[in-house]
Amino acid sequence: MDVTPMALHHAPILHTIYQATPGYFALLGSRVPSISEVQGEIASALSDPRRRLELLHDERGRLVGLLDYKCDYPQPGDVTINLLMICEQWQNAGRGGQVVRELEARLPPGTRRVLASVLGDNPRGARFWARLGYRFALDARPAMTWYAKTLRGPEQDGALAGDLSAALG
């Protein structure tokens, strides 16, 4: 999967991705953001030097989605995936898993764990992360649940949830 770092002028492209993924917004009980809201989202993300927004392209150059993650959050050595969105027409073909595996392979040195949040009541999202080796870490329902995967360093499952709860609390 090829990635293009997002810039503010990519707002119309991100808006197109959002429009191509109405099921995600329906799951959250919200509408697809307007172009001006998308511009605001990108501007906010770009103001944080730890945050990365990437457009995702398949091997043929087709735009298939978005990856939004933050380095050293909530603790140094953590990477938190805020959003992995694959356009509905490209879902169920292994692209999401491919994106996550490729991200894990290119993470900054010193990354200890990757966290992913699942928004709302989304059993499909929870199964996705579990299939990739992520374990349930924290229940913050009704808004979200958190999943985590330890990459480096000796951590115990119980400590993982406690660390996450303290860092986010």
Summary of the structure (lengths in Angstrom):
residues: 169
radius of gyration: 15.6
end to end distance: 34.8
largest distance: 44.3
contacts: 481
relative contact order: 0.13
helix: 40%
strand: 29%
